[in-house]
């Protein structure tokens, strides 16, 4: 019987077009500052990652799937300070998330089991102050149609939007992070 282990691998390069010093990462890294000064291109060899412009998985975040990003700053609008990255584990089961209107799981609740490109059009709500991710990994966007700032939500309780690093409670769309 054969077992296949899918490794996650992301490579950060100091220069555009995959030049200069580089650093390879295969798991979560809470502080990349000591590995390189700046990052101008990224190659995701396998898997999916979130990158952050602050240590400790804080600050602006951007989703990276397998592919080459020869000038990731031009594509994402982020600065050249990648300071932490989080590996997104593969998930092959069901997806389920509950969004709440108020803090601490209060007020009106909606439940999602699939992607939603426009929360306002579907539910007439765009401000959510807490959520419970029951199954799967999700990417939340501030604007409809998967645009604007992104926030990665893994299984767990988020009693306030600040727990997913959101500057406000506005959510425009949500996408499941499936094995791509």
C-alpha positions as CSV (number, residue, x, y, z in Angstrom):
1,X,0.0,0.0,0.0
2,X,1.4,3.4,-1.0
3,X,0.9,6.6,1.0
4,X,1.4,10.0,-0.6
5,X,2.3,12.9,1.6
6,X,1.5,16.3,0.1
7,X,4.0,18.8,1.3
8,X,3.3,22.5,1.4
9,X,6.2,24.6,0.1
10,X,6.5,28.4,-0.4
11,X,9.7,30.2,-1.5
12,X,10.2,33.9,-0.8
13,X,12.7,35.8,-3.0
14,X,14.2,39.2,-2.2
15,X,14.1,40.4,-5.8
16,X,11.5,40.4,-8.5
17,X,11.4,37.5,-11.0
18,X,12.7,35.1,-8.4
19,X,16.1,36.6,-8.0
20,X,18.4,37.3,-5.0
21,X,18.5,35.5,-1.7
22,X,15.6,33.2,-1.0
23,X,14.0,31.3,1.8
24,X,12.0,28.1,1.6
25,X,9.2,27.4,4.1
26,X,7.1,24.2,4.5
27,X,5.0,25.1,7.6
28,X,3.8,28.0,9.7
29,X,6.4,30.6,10.4
30,X,5.4,33.4,12.9
31,X,8.5,35.6,12.3
32,X,10.2,35.6,8.9
33,X,12.1,38.9,9.6
34,X,15.4,37.1,10.4
35,X,15.2,35.1,7.2
36,X,15.1,38.0,4.7
37,X,14.9,41.8,4.7
38,X,12.3,42.2,2.0
39,X,10.3,40.1,-0.4
40,X,9.5,41.0,-4.0
41,X,8.5,37.7,-5.6
42,X,7.1,34.4,-4.3
43,X,6.8,30.9,-5.7
44,X,4.3,28.5,-4.2
45,X,5.5,25.0,-5.2
46,X,2.6,23.2,-3.5
47,X,-0.3,23.8,-1.2
48,X,-1.9,27.0,0.0
49,X,-0.6,29.7,2.3
50,X,-1.6,33.0,3.9
51,X,1.1,35.6,4.1
52,X,1.1,38.5,6.6
53,X,2.9,41.9,6.7
54,X,3.4,41.6,10.4
55,X,4.9,38.9,12.7
56,X,2.6,36.6,14.5
57,X,0.1,36.2,11.7
58,X,-1.0,39.8,12.1
59,X,-1.6,42.8,9.8
60,X,-2.6,42.7,6.2
61,X,-3.0,39.2,4.8
62,X,-3.0,37.7,1.3
63,X,-3.9,34.3,0.1
64,X,-1.3,32.4,-2.0
65,X,-2.1,29.3,-4.0
66,X,0.2,27.2,-6.1
67,X,1.8,29.3,-8.7
68,X,4.4,31.9,-9.5
69,X,4.2,35.5,-8.3
70,X,7.1,37.3,-10.1
71,X,6.1,40.7,-8.8
72,X,3.7,39.9,-6.0
73,X,3.7,43.6,-4.7
74,X,2.2,44.7,-8.0
75,X,-0.4,42.0,-8.0
76,X,-1.5,42.4,-4.4
77,X,-0.9,46.0,-3.5
78,X,1.0,44.8,-0.3
79,X,4.3,46.2,0.7
80,X,7.6,44.2,0.5
81,X,7.4,43.2,4.2
82,X,6.3,39.6,4.4
83,X,6.8,38.9,8.1
84,X,4.9,35.7,8.7
85,X,3.1,32.9,6.8
86,X,0.6,30.3,7.7
87,X,0.2,27.0,5.8
88,X,-3.5,26.2,5.0
89,X,-4.0,22.5,5.6
90,X,-5.8,20.4,2.9
91,X,-9.5,19.8,3.8
92,X,-11.6,17.2,2.0
93,X,-14.7,17.1,4.2
94,X,-17.7,19.3,4.5
95,X,-17.7,23.0,5.0
96,X,-19.9,24.8,7.6
97,X,-19.7,28.3,9.1
98,X,-22.1,30.4,11.2
99,X,-21.9,34.2,11.0
100,X,-23.5,36.3,13.7
101,X,-24.7,39.9,13.6
102,X,-23.4,40.8,17.1
103,X,-20.3,40.0,19.2
104,X,-20.1,36.8,21.2
105,X,-22.4,34.9,18.8
106,X,-25.4,37.1,19.4
107,X,-28.1,38.5,17.2
108,X,-29.2,37.2,13.8
109,X,-27.2,34.1,12.6
110,X,-26.7,32.8,9.1
111,X,-25.1,29.5,8.2
112,X,-23.0,28.8,5.1
113,X,-22.0,25.5,3.6
114,X,-20.8,26.9,0.2
115,X,-19.2,29.9,-1.4
116,X,-21.2,33.2,-1.3
117,X,-20.0,35.9,-3.7
118,X,-22.4,38.5,-2.4
119,X,-23.6,38.4,1.3
120,X,-25.7,41.5,1.0
121,X,-27.6,40.2,-2.0
122,X,-28.2,36.8,-0.4
123,X,-28.9,37.8,3.2
124,X,-29.3,41.6,3.4
125,X,-26.5,41.8,6.0
126,X,-22.9,42.8,5.5
127,X,-21.8,43.5,9.0
128,X,-20.9,40.4,11.1
129,X,-19.2,40.8,14.4
130,X,-18.5,37.1,15.3
131,X,-18.5,33.7,13.8
132,X,-18.1,30.0,14.4
133,X,-16.2,28.0,11.8
134,X,-17.4,24.4,12.4
135,X,-15.9,22.7,9.4
136,X,-13.3,23.6,6.7
137,X,-11.1,26.6,6.1
138,X,-12.6,29.8,4.6
139,X,-11.4,33.0,3.0
140,X,-13.5,36.1,3.9
141,X,-13.4,39.3,1.7
142,X,-14.5,42.8,2.7
143,X,-16.2,43.4,-0.7
144,X,-18.6,41.3,-2.9
145,X,-17.2,39.1,-5.6
146,X,-14.1,38.1,-3.7
147,X,-12.4,41.5,-3.8
148,X,-10.8,43.7,-1.2
149,X,-9.0,42.7,2.0
150,X,-8.9,39.0,2.8
151,X,-9.1,37.2,6.1
152,X,-8.3,33.5,6.7
153,X,-10.7,31.7,9.1
154,X,-9.9,28.2,10.3
155,X,-12.1,26.1,12.5
156,X,-12.9,27.7,15.8
157,X,-14.8,30.5,17.5
158,X,-14.2,34.2,16.6
159,X,-16.0,36.2,19.3
160,X,-15.2,39.5,17.5
161,X,-14.1,40.5,14.0
162,X,-10.8,41.7,15.6
163,X,-10.0,38.0,16.2
164,X,-9.6,37.4,12.5
165,X,-7.6,40.7,12.2
166,X,-10.4,42.6,10.5
167,X,-10.4,46.4,11.0
168,X,-14.2,46.4,10.9
169,X,-17.1,44.0,10.7
170,X,-17.9,44.4,7.0
171,X,-17.9,41.2,5.0
172,X,-18.9,41.2,1.3
173,X,-18.1,37.6,0.2
174,X,-16.9,34.3,1.5
175,X,-15.1,31.4,-0.3
176,X,-14.2,27.9,0.9
177,X,-10.6,27.0,0.7
178,X,-10.7,23.7,-1.1
179,X,-8.0,21.4,-2.3
180,X,-7.0,23.2,-5.5
